[in-house]
Amino acid sequence: MIITRTELIKICDKYLADELSKEELIHFATTVMFDEEDKYECEDELVEEILSQ
């Protein structure tokens, strides 16, 4: 799955609307950043930078 800027915005919007908890958001970012099975890929460096923050 490629994490695009659009998808990342949707995820952030869910967090801001209290549809995702802080823990769920951190879990998602950690899963994407440290994916050893290559199930996730960032669209570009900006998406990767935002997730690492």
trRosetta pair geometry for C-beta under 8 A, 3 or more apart (Angstrom, degrees):
i j d omega theta_ij theta_ji phi_ij phi_ji
1 39 6.3 17 17 154 89 75
1 40 5.5 -22 68 -106 89 65
1 41 7.3 172 86 26 41 72
2 40 7.8 135 -101 -162 22 54
2 41 5.1 -33 -108 75 68 95
2 42 7.5 83 -162 -163 68 7
2 43 5.7 85 166 -77 105 73
3 7 5.5 -126 -155 84 59 131
3 8 6.0 74 165 -59 99 94
3 32 5.8 14 -29 -140 153 142
3 40 6.0 27 -26 -170 109 102
3 41 7.0 -173 14 85 78 38
3 42 5.2 -33 63 -109 104 56
3 43 6.3 -115 90 -17 53 84
3 47 5.6 165 109 168 99 138
3 51 7.3 55 115 -59 156 142
4 7 4.7 99 51 7 77 100
4 8 6.9 -138 96 -4 41 88
4 43 4.5 74 -116 -55 54 142
4 47 7.1 -119 -168 -86 17 151
5 8 5.6 -56 -147 38 31 112
5 9 6.4 35 153 -22 65 104
5 43 6.1 -89 -24 59 72 149
5 44 7.5 -8 -49 32 102 108
5 46 6.9 13 -93 93 109 121
5 47 5.9 -123 -78 -73 63 105
6 9 5.8 -53 -151 33 30 112
6 10 6.6 31 151 -19 63 104
7 10 5.6 -53 -152 34 34 113
7 11 6.5 34 151 -19 66 104
8 11 5.6 -52 -149 35 34 112
8 12 6.3 33 153 -17 66 106
8 47 5.5 -164 -40 -133 150 95
8 50 6.3 86 179 90 145 143
8 51 7.4 -103 -122 -60 124 94
9 12 5.7 -55 -146 39 32 110
9 13 6.2 37 152 -23 65 105
10 13 5.6 -52 -147 34 30 115
10 14 6.6 34 152 -21 62 102
11 14 5.7 -51 -154 32 32 113
11 15 6.7 34 148 -19 63 103
11 20 7.0 12 -171 -10 71 164
11 25 7.2 132 159 -122 104 88
11 28 6.7 -159 -162 129 141 161
12 15 5.5 -51 -151 34 36 114
12 16 6.3 33 152 -16 67 106
13 16 5.7 -55 -145 40 32 110
13 17 6.2 22 156 -11 66 111
14 17 5.8 -62 -142 45 29 104
14 19 4.1 -82 -167 72 82 116
14 20 4.6 67 122 -11 104 109
15 18 7.8 32 177 -76 32 24
15 19 7.3 -82 -62 55 22 72
15 20 4.5 -51 -85 67 65 110
15 22 7.6 83 -152 -88 111 49
15 25 5.1 40 -99 -76 132 137
20 24 4.6 -127 -169 86 89 128
20 25 5.4 102 134 -56 124 89
20 28 7.9 -23 -165 -11 142 138
21 24 4.7 100 53 4 77 101
21 25 7.1 -141 95 -3 43 86
22 25 5.7 -56 -151 37 32 112
22 26 6.3 30 153 -17 66 107
23 26 5.8 -55 -146 39 31 110
23 27 6.2 34 153 -22 65 107
24 27 5.6 -52 -145 36 30 114
24 28 6.4 35 154 -22 64 104
25 28 5.7 -51 -149 33 31 113
25 29 6.5 27 155 -15 64 106
26 29 5.8 -55 -146 39 32 109
26 30 6.1 30 156 -18 66 110
27 30 5.9 -58 -144 40 27 110
27 31 6.2 31 156 -23 63 108
28 31 5.8 -58 -150 34 27 113
28 32 6.5 21 157 -14 64 107
29 32 6.0 -58 -149 38 30 108
29 33 6.0 21 158 -14 67 114
29 51 4.5 177 -143 -166 92 82
29 52 7.5 179 177 -72 115 22
30 33 5.9 -59 -138 42 28 106
30 34 5.9 -17 176 21 66 114
31 34 7.0 -79 -133 55 15 80
31 35 6.2 48 161 -72 58 90
31 40 7.0 94 127 -1 84 152
32 35 6.0 -25 -150 -27 24 117
32 40 4.4 -106 -129 131 72 154
32 42 7.0 89 164 -63 120 90
32 51 5.6 -74 84 -166 130 153
33 48 7.6 115 -108 -152 85 76
33 51 5.7 -179 -61 129 103 116
33 52 6.0 119 -111 -88 138 73
35 38 6.3 131 125 -78 108 20
35 39 5.6 -123 -168 42 134 79
35 40 4.6 159 -32 40 164 99
38 41 7.2 22 -167 -61 75 97
42 45 7.6 94 117 -89 130 20
42 47 4.2 180 -165 94 105 113
42 48 4.1 157 79 -62 171 85
42 51 6.8 -135 -94 11 129 139
43 47 5.0 89 41 -3 87 149
44 47 5.6 104 55 10 62 98
44 48 7.3 -122 109 0 37 96
45 48 5.4 -58 -147 42 38 115
45 49 6.0 43 154 -25 71 105
46 49 5.7 -52 -145 34 30 113
46 50 6.4 28 156 -18 64 105
47 50 5.9 -55 -149 36 30 110
47 51 6.4 26 155 -15 64 109
48 51 5.9 -58 -147 39 29 109
48 52 6.3 27 155 -20 64 109
49 52 5.8 -58 -148 35 28 110
49 53 6.7 31 153 -25 63 102
50 53 5.9 -54 -155 26 33 111
